[in-house]
Amino acid sequence: MAEETVTPQKPAKPDKPAKPAAPPDPRTEAALSFGRGIKESVDEIFGAGTVVDVTNSKAVPVLLIEAEKWRDVVTYLKEEKDLAYDYMELFAGTDYKDYIEVAIYVYSTTHFRYISLKTRTPRDNARLPSITPVYAGANWEEREVYDLLGIEFEGHPDLRRIMMWDEWKGHPLRKDFSEFDNLPERGGEAKS
Amino acid sequence: MTSTLHKEEMILNLGPQHPSTHGVFRLVVTLDGEQIVDADPVIGYLHRGTEKLAEGLQYTQIIPYTDRMDYLAAMLNNYALVHAVEYALDLEIPDRAEYLRMIVMELNRVASHMVFIGTYLLDLGAMSPFLYAFIERENIVELFNEICGARLTYNYMRIGGVKWDATPDWIDKVRRLVPMLREKVKMIDNLVSGNEIFLNRVRGIGKFTKEEALNYSLSGVNLRSTGFRFDLRKVRPYGIYDRFDFDVIVGENGDALDRYTCRLREIEQSLRIVEQAASQIPEGPVMGKVPKMIRVPAGEYYASIEGARGELGAYIVSDGKDKPYRLKFHRPSFVNLQILRKLLIGQNVANLIAILGAVDIVLGEVDG
């Protein structure tokens, strides 16, 4: 008769009581509702679906804007008297695997408010309208994003590489960039 | 007669190697006689790929890289990254760590402004103030050497506090240094600020208005010299700045003289903060309760501080791992340098260095 190994039965664990969901942070809620208010007014003027999504980054509302209306919405938010976002504080590009995203943080010096605006573009043939006509401080930032991430900004007065030299090929900050791709340009041997 | 005068524009290259460009900075200037027609800054000679490297490093491992960005004010750079991570994690920092951070950050701001005064006057042709400023700065750098082992790239801040505690002896040295620095800065002020040659060279040069400054996203003294009272230590207080009593220095005209004067007066305000912090510093641990593996929850966060040259911020995009998915630094020297072209067009070439110097850039920060 085959021996049966008896595995000791562990006592059944009692079900943990479900943790009560944390109460929503009032600042996050305020940020989201303020963002939704702006989404309504922007969608009214520029057409439904211009503001694709409203999220938050801590207490700052984040609006995701459609790529084609990027410059128009940014201009509107700068010139509208109740919003008056006239000071751009951050311009960042990020390569997510399916799309490249550009985020800006703008501050209103009259209403002391902060908001973040984002837009996305596909990785192949990445292009976005330039916001240099709106914020002159975006000039070099867009050149840096063009250089390191490969987004072409339409309407930029002087789109050239800024960190890498002009003959460099490739965009270093992309996730699929390999430092062994440009060896002939750098004076080394081509990958055989 | 003037219609047959044959004129040609000359392209002058202020090459990457130049004693007055504060680093490896190239400026291609198109001249019509003595007047600047166009100026094209070329940067990227010191680009080291910090942001790309950061994607493969844990947050604590990135701190030495931040030292090398603005190497004249490395404590502030360390704090920019550490503050962004702590803001994302909502960490509590022990009081003694906050006070130590305050002291070293403000002393570093003083040291950075002293380098500005010394090098700006050296650019304009005055050799002595450079040595006077550096000999006073030496006291600060020696103090930093004592507390963290390095004179320029400190690697002192950690997420949750600071790495090394300060002895009571060190705090005493800080307390004794403040009145001495105050006196020396007054001496430099007396020697330089009323000098007729200096005033004629910088007064009215490189002017811009508050609206232009906001449009070009200038920050720090460049913005405050136009008269716009915007200091991140007062507008969005971080750390324990709300416990200290100091003024925000604003200029009037937005010219190079105002920028020089603002930085000189800011040294006094920073010394006030150091004095208050050194007298109020409590005992306690210098590192808070931080998990061994620091993971920032998924999402994006942006936190900025008032660096020595402007708004220094870190934008973290995280996917929940212990390494950032994307780390972007808002580098004030990079953004402030954009206005250079606009300021130079139409000026005489003799004013070029005076305008460039007043923007106060550090190439490590421009290129990142």
Interface residues (C-beta under 8 A of the other chain):
Chain A: S57 K58 V60 V62 D86 Y87 M88 E89 L90 A92 G93 T94 D95 A103 Y105 T109 F112 S116 Y135 A136 G137 A138 N139 W140 E141 E144 R161 I162 M163 M164 W165 P172 L173
Chain B: I43 G44 H47 G49 E51 K52 Y87 A88 E212 L214 N215 Y216 S217 L218 S219 F228 F230 V235 G299 E300 Y301 Y302 S304 E311 G313 Y315 V317 Y325 R326 K328 H330 F334 V335 L337 Q338 D367
